[in-house]
Amino acid sequence: MENEIDTDAHRNGAVESPDSNHHTAKKPKLATLPISEPSILDEFSHHQRGVARINNGSFGSCPRSVLAAQTAWQLRFLQQPDDFFFNVLRPAILRSRTAIKDIINADHVDRVSLVDNATTAAAIVLQQISRRSAQGHFQPNDTVIMFHCAYQAVKKSIEAYVTPIGGSVVEVQLPFPVRSNEEIVSEFKKGLEKGKLNGGKVRLAIIDHITSMPSVVLPVRELIKICREQGVEQVFVDGAHAIGSVRVDVKEIGADFYVSNLYKWFFSPPSVAFLYCKNNSNDVHHPIVSQEYGKGLPFESAWVGMRDYSPQLVVPSILEFVNRFEGGIDGIMKRNHDGVVKMGSMLKESWGTVLGSPPEMCASMIMVGLPSRLCVKSDDDALRLRSYLRVYHAIEVLVYYQALRNDDRDPRDKDGFITGYVRISHQIYNTVDDYHRLKTAINQLLDDGKVCSGLLKE
Ligand SMILES: Cc1ncc(COP(=O)(O)O)c(C=O)c1O
């Protein structure tokens, strides 16, 4: 199938494109001279000045050089749309997929599709489950298993596609704050036992690589190994936050499906994600049916009707950007991990609280306990504090409420139990000052004797 595209590209001759010098990502040239701090600032000079953006995890960020490449693709389309559609678009998407295939160590580019986002990938996977059920594949008592903190859109997809076919869901409680991988593995094993009660089969396990809220890196390889031993039929890894913040090797990980957004930590514009499918099965389809239906997911995903495909085309330009850093994307990951651990520890010390996980269980985001005196007692309180920090201090950060477990693992500070956390992110544009602003804003609230329920809601 891929040869078809390759041949097209060849047949159509030398297509001048914004990325025409970057046909492969196999041997990225690493920069010999590290990129300078002023160049980094310049790459993100479109960011609103004066805002402490410590929530890269939600919406990501895209440097100017990649945005310029995107604009060049858009212009290329507008210059000669017919030629673009027939001669440029598909080879360019193939180049991006090939680059991703190399980064994630997939066997073949046929296994890699580009879709809009993780939500689309969840629909693809869960619609496949739903179709299998229609073919009599599901039995009463069959289940889907996931952690309780799976992303809402993924949970809703289960509600939309699995609940109507009679499938039930086992939610495994993610221990938080978490001390070790063993705690997570032990809870997951209990969930699998539950899933197999009454002779049922666990048809699908959905495992986050990095959970969103609270944010923790899960031991995916180990969990998938257990799934295989326990006869779980399929595993879908939601790695929405993964590429660009942890190493992704789909062969080592061993899931049937693995999705990661490129726009969060891999510097793409909104919005593109890759979906890796271990098997090239013909019962996996894009939820939007176009004339490409039936040609395989990579083709179906490469044309979902007329729209702007430029975010899918800039992967070679992203590689050019990241390879200006010492160590390329690995160097960036290390820099962000070290930075977020350092800043998380600084905040924890200042507030006299705890980290939500050991540093080795986080990537570029970490959870830091908020002082108990702030009284984060509900999701509503958490949202009030998030809005307050944005509106009054221009700090963009996520706030999380965690109910007490009522056991000896509930964390305390000097005044009481800790039930609120911030999720801080670290990306290359962040400075120490961003985190000091957060520290000071929280300390100011304490000095003023304020509690979250008293903060105005936006
Ligand atoms: C773990 C997780 N899964 C899925 C998603 C959904 O991603 P998207 O909005 O790009 O579809 C997110 C978004 O933050 C996420 O954190």
The ligand as an ORCA input file, in Angstrom:
! r2SCAN-3c Opt
* xyz 0 1
  C      -4.347     11.530     29.049
  C      -5.095     12.274     27.988
  N      -5.795     11.593     27.089
  C      -6.477     12.194     26.096
  C      -6.478     13.562     25.986
  C      -7.269     14.214     24.889
  O      -6.415     14.859     24.008
  P      -7.037     15.692     22.807
  O      -7.826     16.825     23.412
  O      -5.866     16.168     22.052
  O      -7.896     14.772     22.045
  C      -5.754     14.333     26.906
  C      -5.727     15.801     26.814
  O      -5.128     16.504     27.578
  C      -5.053     13.661     27.937
  O      -4.375     14.355     28.863
*
